[in-house]
Amino acid sequence: MPFTDEQTEQFREQGYLAVPEFWTGREVAAMRAELERLKEAGKLRNVATDGDGKTHSQTKANLQLCPMWPHSDFFRAMPFAPKVAEAVGRLIGDPVLLHLDQVFLKPGRHGAGTNWHQDNAYFQIPDPLRGTALWTAVHDATVANGTMHVIPGSFREPYEHARDPDSDHHIRCFPPEERAVAVELPAGGALFFAYGTAHCTRANTTEHERAGVALHFINAGVHGRARGGFEPGKRPVLTGPDATGGEKEYGVRVGGTWEREVERVLAGSAQA
Ligand SMILES: O=C(O)CCC(=O)C(=O)O
């Protein structure tokens, strides 16, 4: 799926790009089945707190798993889907590395939002357009169920961040919310947003759960300068001369397995 010049321009000027049809229906069905398995296996953790950053909430849930790859061959393969490397390379420049992979799941009725933040407040790369998230709507993502909101152009304005009292480990900022745009997406849609783009999600007020899978990618040239405990040098290289399809970093070849993984997960969920 090569992006048009308008799409890459949108990312560079506004710091985000919404692609309503990025994943196929089969890919989305497999994502849901695999998330169900991870949920049942107790792998997702509630990071929501009752406004003190410490006491886990009994009434709100912001369920997360980060990283996902050690728990799921399927999600380990997802960043190696050829359309992902192609899209991300076009936006942030090759060669690209997978920096982080995680899921945010809000159960119906008591799913909590993730407060405003810029990913670059964590990572602090010099050019905030050289890293991007690919956030996938695993379910239709609407304002009512807590879709993503972004502040266009905010990658040019680093905001001050402080501990987020609604989470046990996040930080948050207070951007000019009057400029916020809600990005609604059908299931299978993707939102790419630069490391500097301020974003948040709100509570899920519907009956049904809403999940988003966020893969973060960074240009190899700035990776060594990113902050945080993300195993510098050990993150999978996806494109360029050092890419080994994950063999070097994971010890097994992951590149080229995405379609097989989709079918494997769907076959397993049909049997269950
Ligand atoms: O999906 C969510 O609730 C939050 C996603 C998010 O903040 C992120 O991907 O950085």
The ligand as a Tripos MOL2 file, in Angstrom:
@<TRIPOS>MOLECULE
LIG
   10     9     1     0     0
SMALL
NO_CHARGES

@<TRIPOS>ATOM
      1 O1         -5.4290    3.1920   22.8240 O.co2     1 LIG1
      2 C1         -5.2960    3.9020   23.8120 C.2       1 LIG1
      3 O2         -6.1240    3.9380   24.7010 O.co2     1 LIG1
      4 C2         -4.0970    4.7980   23.9820 C.3       1 LIG1
      5 C3         -3.0710    4.6510   22.9160 C.3       1 LIG1
      6 C4         -1.8740    5.4630   23.1680 C.2       1 LIG1
      7 O3         -1.8380    6.3520   23.9660 O.2       1 LIG1
      8 C5         -0.6540    5.1980   22.4020 C.2       1 LIG1
      9 O4         -0.6840    4.3520   21.4950 O.co2     1 LIG1
     10 O5          0.3910    5.8350   22.7050 O.co2     1 LIG1
@<TRIPOS>BOND
     1     1     2 2
     2     2     3 1
     3     2     4 1
     4     4     5 1
     5     5     6 1
     6     6     7 2
     7     6     8 1
     8     8     9 2
     9     8    10 1
@<TRIPOS>SUBSTRUCTURE
     1 LIG1         1 GROUP 0 **** ****
